[in-house]
Structures are given as structure tokens and as C-alpha cells.
Amino acid sequence: MRHFEITITTRLSPREAWARVLDLRGHDRFIPFTRITQGLATANELHPGHLFTARTAVGPVGFDDVMTVESITPPTGSAPGKARIVKGGPLVLGAVDLTISAHDGGSTVRWSQDVGVARLGRAGSWAAAAVAPLLYRPLLKRLLRHGG
């Protein structure tokens, strides 16, 4: 497993940033070649145990990224929102820890992820961790701008 983190500040309130980042409809719209094939939900519909699958494919060639919400607590007042999503599919492994907290009239979004690629060993995990922030940062910014 390899680790990376992305931190973004926004003028959105923590509740609005939370609603946008965890709205799976936005992920479905904005991630190229990827569709949520199971468990499409808004942030308000996510709960511990919620299972969802993102299928990334070009034509008939692709893979399923199977994820489960392990824990989720939306932001309230001054308390940050926290979610943990575990990836346990046949190819993509790891976990995402999301924290959204109040900051200077807006919020700070912290996306912390361990990523691994089954059957590709350390080199595959290293390559995935090197590329992932380049993909996730623009996705998070787009979600925060446009929502689901």
C-alpha cells in the first residue's frame, strides 16, 4: 500500500462541502470512463455498511472498484465530518479517510488515501499512488465547484 493526501480549502460551509464531495452522482458524472454500477447515492443516503461499485472501462476492458462505507459522521456545528471508505475489490485495494472541517468562514477538505493494486505488487501500488493525486485533486475541486 502507498499513501497520499490532498487538502483543499473552499468557501463552502462544511455541510455543503460534505454534501458535494460524498454525492456519488458527482463521481459518476465527473470521473472519466467510470460509472457507479451499484449503490449510487447522495451523501445523506450513505451509512455504515453501504456498498457501492464503480466500473472503469474502455469498451469491454475494465475493472470494478468495490467500496464499503465503514464509518460516516457528517459535520455538525464546530465538529468536523469524517468518513472512512474501504476499497476491497478484486484489483483496487486500500481506504479513504475524508475529513471536512470549518476553516475561516469556509471549510478544509482533507482526502487521505492508502492505495494498492492487487496482482501488480509494490511497483503497481507505487505507480497508482503517484498518479492518484493527479486525478483526485481536480475531481475534488470539480465536485466542490459543481456538486453532484
C-alpha positions, -999 to +999 in steps of 0.1 A: +000+000+000+011+036-007-003+067+009-012+101-004-031+132+009-049+161-007-060+192+012-083+218-003-098+249+012-132+262+000-156+290+008-184+264+011-197+255+045-186+222+059-221+208+054-222+219+017-187+207+010-196+173+026-228+171+005-208+177-027-178+155-020-198+125-009-225+127-035-217+097-056-238+111-085-210+137-090-183+110-090-204+092-116-206+123-138-170+136-135-147+106-134-138+097-170-147+062-182-162+054-148-198+047-138-213+038-104-230+005-113-242-004-078-252+017-048-254+052-064-264+076-035-263+111-022-242+120+009-273+119+030-281+083+019-246+069+028-244+049+060-220+024+076-222-008+055-233+010+023-217-009-006-211+007-040-192-003-071-175+020-097-169+003-130-140+019-150-138+006-186-130+015-222-152-007-243-153-042-229-120-039-210-123-026-174-124-033-137-147-029-107-137-008-077-158-022-049-161+001-019-179+000+015-186+029+038-170+017+071-179+048+092-195+082+084-203+112+106-214+144+089-201+178+102-222+195+129-216+229+143-178+230+150-173+193+149-157+181+116-173+155+094-154+122+090-159+092+067-139+061+061-145+042+028-127+009+023-118-004-011-120-042-013-124-051-049-105-077-070-080-051-082-081-018-062-074-020-025-070+005+003-091+030+022-101+067+020-103+088+051-122+120+045-123+149+070-142+182+063-138+209+090-147+245+094-119+270+084-121+308+081-157+311+071-155+281+048-140+246+051-110+225+047-114+192+028-087+165+037-087+134+015-062+108+028-059+076+010-040+043+011-039+027-023-028-006-035-033-026-067-037-064-063-016-086-085+007-058-095+028-057-063+048-028-050+055-013-084+018-012-092+009+003-059+037+029-062+025+039-097-011+041-086-002+063-056+019+085-079-009+090-104-039+091-080-034+126-066-031+139-101-066+125-108-083+131-074-073+168-068-091+180-100-120+157-092-124+171-057-122+207-070-148+200-096-171+183-070-167+214-048-175+237-077-204+219-092-217+193-068-235+161-079 
